[in-house]
Amino acid sequence: MSVALIGWGRFIEPDGSRITVPAPSTNPGYPWLWDFLASQATTLSQIGFTALQLPPASKAQGGAGPGCDGYAVFDPRDLGSKHQQGSVPTRYGTVDSLRRLIACCHAAGIDVYLDVVLHQLDGENGGTGVFDYLGADGSTLNGRGPMRPGCFRGLPPANRPEDDVPVPVDDFPFGREKVYQNCDPPGYTIEDALDYGDWLFRTTDADGIRFDDTKGTWAPFVSQFLRSRAMASKFAYSEYFDGNPGNLNGWVTSPPMSSRSLVEDFTFHFAVQAACNNGEAEVLNGCGYIAMNPSMSCTFVDNPDTDTSVGEQVSTAKLLAYAFMLSVEGYPLVYAKDYYPGSVWPGAYGLKPWIDNLVWVHENLANGNTTTQYVDQTVIVVNRTGSPGLLTALNFDTYNRRTISCQTAFGPNVHLHDYAGHSPDVWTDGNGQVTFTIPPNAYENGQSYLCFSRAGLGGPINVSSRSTTQTFFGAADLDILPILDGHSTISRIWCAANSLITVDLALTDPIPAQAQIGLEVLGPDGTAIGSQTWTSNGPAPSGSLQLSVIADGWHSLTRTATGFPPAGISFELTATYTANPEIPA
């Protein structure tokens, strides 16, 4: 079983403008999102969350500005390391903080999913469709992956045609729409995307992919991306914005996708929206893509798009939607704006205490197939039939409590406890039926639900810590300089005391004989805790350094070199380490 947190949100200010989670660049006193989420890793894991979905991590148009949510991507390979679009950090923080967040989550037993936006770019100079990026020296426009008009749909002078996307009528440019099938020169955007994806997942060690806007992206490319290089081993789910479960299933199961990616269940979302906003329980009976293909469905109540779109959000009794979602099949996604209180993000909805309990219910009780045991206009009762069993009852009636008798899968004479805390214990009769009373949905607060299972269950969530492996790529056209004569810091990693660091170095090209390269790892106080020096006899050298961490905190990976050519030599430095997830909020 798994449950993920969509770890960000959009907020509408009193003047009607939108802000993407508070950040110190515009809201002094608030932390960067990456740092806030890193401080939450242990707590989220103990509650029962198994994964964290991040917003787009690349530098977007506007840099760290208030509405820069990441979807107006400017430079995909700038994760908060280059001074572009007015800032070094993205809206969410720096590249060091992103890597630390992922390492902290791994140490707390949580997977991390990155939101990959390959449909569009934005923020070019002068509206010409020419995208040039800074390289590793921070001043030369030699960055990898430059784009020209031939990479985009319908942009003079190339005027490339639209790709054969699944639903052309729903394909909106959102800036400059990249083409993969119809790129000029052929294959350029595909190869660049594959190179970017491999770099992204190796340098962060993220565990999964949310692929944005697949409805407007050439499906053979989506399939190729998800099956290539580092991406091939990652969990994947996709945004295919469609309320028809048959259309969702057609995209998921038909070639070329062939079930490589799960899909966000918009059919489920619109069903729970209708149930909560209109008080209609019947629409939940057999609702959603989960009813057709539950193993490929990512269910959600709201997300950053639906929550701020008029007519799409769940506006009342939202807890009933969460009680339903966290009781039935599918892979549930909890929206952080629903979850966190206003003291964390002004305007957040503060459902954390109840959702925490429902996450525990999901992770401990919600197993097996889902059957509907009772449904009418305002009440639905669903039963998960796997061990230990779960019977969830929802009442959408604002004024009346409801007493229900129904069959269960628990068997005869079983003592049942309501793990939502809204009902006294009950027993099934000799035929396995049970009778209980559901409170009314008073003030439309959504707390009119019961979660019955066998009495006497409990205990903490088991947490499995693991290490992180991140590769730092030194190249003139990326964000870390190649190896040149002299001394420089390659990167920083956040390590736990009394753990091990393993550092592996590989150079891409031969270097002059007798050239030397040294690696050094510095502790939080700047003192060297380990070093190694290699002298080349001609071939491209490689080496490994393993050492013990003395203290918690940032550790710097540095290098020295002599005898290298003026242009430098590209390299890959891979560090395997374990983070301490207990960091200050």
Sequence and secondary structure as in RCSB ss.txt:
>XXXX:A:sequence
MSVALIGWGRFIEPDGSRITVPAPSTNPGYPWLWDFLASQATTLSQIGFTALQLPPASKAQGGAGPGCDGYAVFD
PRDLGSKHQQGSVPTRYGTVDSLRRLIACCHAAGIDVYLDVVLHQLDGENGGTGVFDYLGADGSTLNGRGPMRPG
CFRGLPPANRPEDDVPVPVDDFPFGREKVYQNCDPPGYTIEDALDYGDWLFRTTDADGIRFDDTKGTWAPFVSQF
LRSRAMASKFAYSEYFDGNPGNLNGWVTSPPMSSRSLVEDFTFHFAVQAACNNGEAEVLNGCGYIAMNPSMSCTF
VDNPDTDTSVGEQVSTAKLLAYAFMLSVEGYPLVYAKDYYPGSVWPGAYGLKPWIDNLVWVHENLANGNTTTQYV
DQTVIVVNRTGSPGLLTALNFDTYNRRTISCQTAFGPNVHLHDYAGHSPDVWTDGNGQVTFTIPPNAYENGQSYL
CFSRAGLGGPINVSSRSTTQTFFGAADLDILPILDGHSTISRIWCAANSLITVDLALTDPIPAQAQIGLEVLGPD
GTAIGSQTWTSNGPAPSGSLQLSVIADGWHSLTRTATGFPPAGISFELTATYTANPEIPA
>XXXX:A:secstr
   EEE   EEE TTS EEES  TTTSTT   HHHHHHHHHHHHHHHT  EEE    SEETTTT TT  S SEEE
TT SS S BTTBSSBTTB HHHHHHHHHHHHHTT EEEEEE  SEE   GGGSS B    TTSSSS  S  B GG
GBBT TTT B     S GGG   SSEEB STT SSTTHHHHHHHHHHHHHHHHH   EEEE  GGGS HHHHHHH
HTSGGGGGSEEEE    S HHHHHHHHHSTTTTTSSEEE HHHHHHHHHHHHHT GGGGTT SGGGT GGGEEEE
S  HHHHTSTTTS  S HHHHHHHHTTSSSEEEEEHHHHS TTTSTT    HHHHHHHHHHHHHH  S EEEEEE
 SSEEEEEE STT EEEEEE  SS  EEEEEE SS TT EEEETTSSS  EE  TTSEEEEEE   GGG S  EE
EEEETT           EEEEEEE TTSSS  B SEEEEEEEEEE TT EEEEEEEESS   TT EEEEEEE TT
S EEEEEEEE SSS  EEEEEEE  SSEEEEEEEEEES  TT B EEEEEEE        
